[in-house]
């Protein structure tokens, strides 16, 4: 099947590239170094995001050519990976990369799909079958906010070995199934490619991790999954099934919401890194890294299953 082939090629490219970028990270000292907030106790090479980006873009172009969707992923991803690498390099050197340049760039990249006509356009009334178009400004604003949020949510969640990559596998599989059920072949291939890349990376990233994806990989995956959802699950959604993409990406949405509420309650800045994430709480309760990640995988899988059931029943 073409979807399995696309996923396999993406996985294979990541598997070949990760040892290469890992050696580069070791050679140039681009490492995620331990501190009071982080869980790992020894430096871990970064640059894994490069392997994920190359695998996804090369495979997408190979299977789809230079379509509006592949342009959106390649161009937006290139910007995010570049700014992410600068951030990763700063962290390796013990410096904090300024927040506002990143926020402005994330915001600009979040509007890029709109220029390729990839956007949330409206909802279908299941009773009448009529499609209700959203006002253009609402469609543009909703699409940009959704993409900007996912860029940050996946990045926020990347705090335990294998967590972000594993959850992205589950989200990609869910969006793949959703696309198949809706007859969206192009979106299904893209979701399969992302899932294959994340699974390939997970082989190196699960505890004990030999490499991290860094901000470069996390922001790229958040952006790509958000675009896949807009092009697939949000397209022709009903008033009820608009919940499908929200549930497919339910764990990062839930985790970020909890963290933001906790930071507000404590009067802390929303952008300041801390140990208020769900995985931190689970480990404080006595779970080790593997148990924590496995539990969160289960929660993500339940969200995914619920989204598919909702689409089957109400779609």
C-alpha positions as CSV (number, residue, x, y, z in Angstrom):
1,X,0.0,0.0,0.0
2,X,1.3,3.5,-0.9
3,X,0.7,4.8,2.6
4,X,2.8,2.1,4.2
5,X,5.6,2.7,1.7
6,X,5.6,6.4,2.4
7,X,5.7,5.8,6.1
8,X,8.5,3.3,5.7
9,X,10.7,5.6,3.5
10,X,10.3,8.4,6.0
11,X,11.2,6.1,8.9
12,X,14.2,4.8,6.9
13,X,15.5,8.3,6.2
14,X,15.3,9.3,9.9
15,X,17.1,6.0,10.9
16,X,20.0,6.8,8.5
17,X,20.2,10.5,9.4
18,X,20.0,10.4,13.2
19,X,23.4,8.8,13.7
20,X,24.9,11.4,11.4
21,X,23.3,14.4,13.1
22,X,24.1,12.9,16.5
23,X,27.8,12.8,15.6
24,X,27.6,16.4,14.4
25,X,26.0,17.4,17.7
26,X,28.8,15.7,19.7
27,X,31.5,17.2,17.5
28,X,30.2,20.7,17.8
29,X,29.0,20.5,21.4
30,X,25.3,21.1,20.6
31,X,24.0,19.3,23.7
32,X,21.1,19.6,26.0
33,X,22.8,20.0,29.3
34,X,21.3,19.1,32.7
35,X,20.0,21.8,35.1
36,X,17.6,22.0,38.0
37,X,14.5,22.0,35.8
38,X,15.5,19.1,33.5
39,X,15.1,15.4,34.2
40,X,18.2,13.9,32.4
41,X,21.5,13.8,34.3
42,X,24.0,13.9,31.5
43,X,24.3,15.9,28.3
44,X,22.2,14.6,25.4
45,X,23.0,15.5,21.8
46,X,20.4,17.7,20.1
47,X,19.9,18.2,16.3
48,X,17.4,15.4,16.0
49,X,14.9,17.9,14.5
50,X,17.1,18.1,11.3
51,X,16.6,14.4,10.7
52,X,12.8,14.6,11.2
53,X,12.5,17.7,8.9
54,X,14.6,16.2,6.1
55,X,12.8,12.9,6.2
56,X,9.3,14.5,6.1
57,X,10.1,17.0,3.4
58,X,12.0,14.7,1.1
59,X,9.3,12.0,1.3
60,X,6.4,14.4,0.9
61,X,8.0,15.9,-2.2
62,X,8.8,12.4,-3.5
63,X,5.2,11.3,-3.2
64,X,3.3,14.5,-3.9
65,X,5.6,16.8,-5.8
66,X,5.7,20.5,-5.2
67,X,2.0,21.0,-4.3
68,X,0.6,23.8,-2.1
69,X,0.7,21.4,0.9
70,X,4.3,20.3,0.3
71,X,5.4,24.0,-0.2
72,X,3.6,24.9,3.1
73,X,5.4,22.2,5.1
74,X,8.8,22.7,3.5
75,X,8.9,26.5,3.7
76,X,7.3,26.9,7.1
77,X,9.3,24.0,8.5
78,X,12.6,25.4,7.2
79,X,12.0,28.7,9.1
80,X,11.0,26.9,12.3
81,X,13.9,24.5,12.1
82,X,16.3,27.4,11.6
83,X,15.1,29.4,14.6
84,X,14.9,26.2,16.6
85,X,18.5,25.4,15.8
86,X,19.6,28.8,16.9
87,X,17.6,28.3,20.2
88,X,19.2,24.9,20.7
89,X,22.7,26.3,20.1
90,X,22.0,29.0,22.6
91,X,20.9,26.5,25.2
92,X,24.0,24.4,24.6
93,X,26.1,27.4,25.3
94,X,24.2,28.2,28.5
95,X,22.3,31.2,27.1
96,X,18.6,31.9,26.8
97,X,17.4,32.7,23.3
98,X,15.2,35.8,23.4
99,X,11.5,34.9,23.6
100,X,9.9,37.7,21.5
101,X,11.8,37.0,18.2
102,X,10.7,33.4,18.5
103,X,7.1,34.5,19.1
104,X,7.0,36.8,16.2
105,X,8.5,34.2,13.9
106,X,6.1,31.6,15.1
107,X,3.3,34.0,14.4
108,X,4.5,34.8,10.9
109,X,4.9,31.1,10.1
110,X,1.4,30.4,11.4
111,X,0.0,32.6,8.6
112,X,2.0,30.9,5.8
113,X,-0.6,28.1,5.1
114,X,-3.2,30.8,4.4
115,X,-1.2,32.0,1.4
116,X,-1.5,28.5,0.0
117,X,-5.2,28.4,0.7
118,X,-4.9,25.9,3.5
119,X,-7.3,27.2,6.1
120,X,-10.3,26.4,8.3
121,X,-13.2,27.6,6.0
122,X,-16.4,26.6,7.8
123,X,-18.6,23.8,9.1
124,X,-21.3,21.6,7.6
125,X,-24.8,21.3,9.2
126,X,-25.3,17.5,9.4
127,X,-29.1,18.0,9.4
128,X,-29.4,19.9,6.2
129,X,-26.0,19.1,4.6
130,X,-25.4,22.8,4.0
131,X,-21.9,24.2,4.4
132,X,-21.6,27.4,6.4
133,X,-18.6,29.6,5.4
134,X,-16.9,31.5,8.1
135,X,-16.1,35.2,7.5
136,X,-12.7,35.5,6.0
137,X,-11.2,37.2,9.0
138,X,-12.5,34.5,11.4
139,X,-11.2,31.8,9.1
140,X,-7.7,33.4,8.9
141,X,-7.6,34.2,12.7
142,X,-8.8,30.7,13.7
143,X,-6.3,28.9,11.4
144,X,-3.4,31.1,12.6
145,X,-4.2,30.7,16.3
146,X,-4.6,26.9,15.9
147,X,-1.2,26.5,14.1
148,X,0.6,28.9,16.5
149,X,-0.8,27.0,19.5
150,X,0.3,23.6,18.2
151,X,3.8,24.9,17.4
152,X,4.2,25.8,21.1
153,X,2.2,22.9,22.6
154,X,4.4,20.1,21.2
155,X,7.4,22.1,22.2
156,X,6.1,22.5,25.7
157,X,5.4,18.8,26.0
158,X,8.9,17.7,25.0
159,X,10.3,17.1,28.5
160,X,10.7,13.4,28.9
161,X,12.5,10.8,26.8
162,X,10.2,9.7,24.0
163,X,7.1,11.7,25.1
164,X,6.8,14.2,22.3
165,X,7.8,11.8,19.5
166,X,5.5,9.0,20.7
167,X,2.5,11.3,21.1
168,X,3.2,12.7,17.7
169,X,3.1,9.1,16.3
170,X,-0.3,8.6,17.9
171,X,-1.6,11.9,16.7
172,X,-0.4,11.3,13.1
173,X,-2.0,7.9,13.0
174,X,-5.3,9.4,14.2
175,X,-5.2,12.1,11.5
176,X,-4.2,9.4,9.0
177,X,-7.3,7.3,9.9
178,X,-9.5,10.4,9.8
179,X,-8.2,11.4,6.4
180,X,-8.9,7.9,5.1
181,X,-12.4,7.9,6.5
182,X,-13.0,11.2,4.7
183,X,-11.5,10.1,1.4
184,X,-8.6,12.6,1.6
185,X,-5.7,10.7,0.0
186,X,-3.2,13.6,-0.1
187,X,-3.7,14.4,3.6
188,X,-3.5,10.7,4.5
189,X,-0.1,10.3,2.8
190,X,1.2,13.4,4.6
191,X,0.0,12.0,8.0
192,X,1.6,8.6,7.2
193,X,4.9,10.3,6.4
194,X,4.9,12.3,9.6
195,X,4.0,9.2,11.7
196,X,6.8,7.2,10.0
197,X,9.4,9.9,10.8
198,X,8.3,10.2,14.4
199,X,8.4,6.4,14.9
200,X,11.8,6.2,13.4
201,X,13.0,9.0,15.7
202,X,11.3,7.3,18.7
203,X,13.7,4.3,18.2
204,X,16.6,6.6,19.2
205,X,14.6,8.9,21.6
206,X,12.8,6.5,23.9
207,X,14.4,6.1,27.4
208,X,17.3,6.2,27.7
209,X,17.4,8.8,24.9
210,X,20.5,8.9,22.7
211,X,19.3,12.1,21.0
212,X,16.7,14.9,21.5
213,X,14.7,16.5,18.7
214,X,15.2,20.0,20.3
215,X,13.1,23.0,19.6
216,X,13.8,22.6,15.9
217,X,12.0,19.2,15.8
218,X,9.3,19.9,18.3
219,X,8.1,23.2,16.6
220,X,8.3,21.6,13.2
221,X,6.1,18.6,14.3
222,X,3.6,20.9,16.0
223,X,3.4,23.0,12.8
224,X,3.1,20.0,10.5
225,X,0.4,18.2,12.6
226,X,-1.5,21.5,12.8
227,X,-1.4,21.9,9.0
228,X,-2.4,18.2,8.5
229,X,-5.4,18.8,10.8
230,X,-6.5,21.9,8.9
231,X,-6.2,20.2,5.6
232,X,-7.9,17.1,6.8
233,X,-9.9,16.8,10.0
234,X,-11.2,20.4,10.0
235,X,-12.2,20.3,6.3
236,X,-15.9,19.9,5.9
237,X,-16.3,19.1,9.6
238,X,-19.7,19.3,11.2
239,X,-20.5,21.3,14.4
240,X,-19.7,18.1,16.4
241,X,-16.8,16.6,14.5
242,X,-14.9,19.8,14.7
243,X,-13.9,18.2,18.0
244,X,-12.0,15.4,16.1
245,X,-8.7,17.3,15.5
246,X,-8.9,18.7,19.1
247,X,-9.1,15.2,20.5
248,X,-6.5,13.8,18.1
249,X,-4.1,16.3,19.6
250,X,-5.8,16.1,23.0
251,X,-2.8,15.4,25.2
252,X,-0.6,18.4,24.2
253,X,-3.7,20.6,24.4
254,X,-4.6,19.3,27.9
255,X,-1.0,19.5,29.1
256,X,-0.5,23.1,27.9
257,X,-3.9,24.2,29.3
258,X,-3.0,22.8,32.7
259,X,0.5,24.4,32.7
260,X,-0.9,27.8,31.7
261,X,-3.6,27.7,34.4
262,X,-0.9,26.8,37.0
263,X,1.4,29.6,35.9
264,X,-1.5,32.1,36.1
265,X,-2.5,30.8,39.5
266,X,1.1,31.4,40.7
267,X,1.5,34.7,39.0
268,X,4.3,33.5,36.7
269,X,5.0,34.5,33.2
270,X,3.3,32.2,30.7
271,X,6.5,31.7,28.7
272,X,8.8,30.9,31.6
273,X,10.0,27.3,31.7
274,X,9.2,25.4,34.9
275,X,8.3,21.9,36.3
276,X,4.5,22.3,36.2
277,X,3.9,19.9,33.3
278,X,1.9,16.7,33.7
279,X,5.0,14.6,33.3
280,X,6.7,16.4,36.1
281,X,3.7,15.8,38.4
282,X,3.6,12.1,37.6
283,X,7.3,11.7,38.4
284,X,6.8,13.6,41.6
285,X,4.2,11.0,42.5
286,X,6.8,8.3,42.1
287,X,6.6,7.1,38.5
288,X,9.9,6.7,36.6
289,X,10.4,8.0,33.1
290,X,9.2,4.8,31.3
291,X,6.1,4.6,33.5
292,X,5.3,8.3,33.0
293,X,5.6,8.1,29.3
294,X,3.6,4.9,29.1
295,X,0.8,6.4,31.1
296,X,0.7,9.5,28.9
297,X,0.8,7.4,25.8
298,X,-2.3,5.6,27.1
299,X,-4.1,9.0,27.7
300,X,-3.1,10.1,24.2
301,X,-4.4,6.8,22.7
302,X,-7.7,7.2,24.5
303,X,-8.1,10.7,23.1
304,X,-7.3,9.4,19.7
305,X,-9.8,6.5,20.0
306,X,-12.5,8.9,21.1
307,X,-11.9,11.2,18.1
308,X,-12.2,8.2,15.7
309,X,-15.4,7.0,17.3
310,X,-16.8,10.5,17.2
311,X,-16.1,10.7,13.5
312,X,-17.6,7.3,12.8
313,X,-20.7,8.1,14.7
314,X,-21.3,11.7,13.8
315,X,-19.3,12.2,10.6
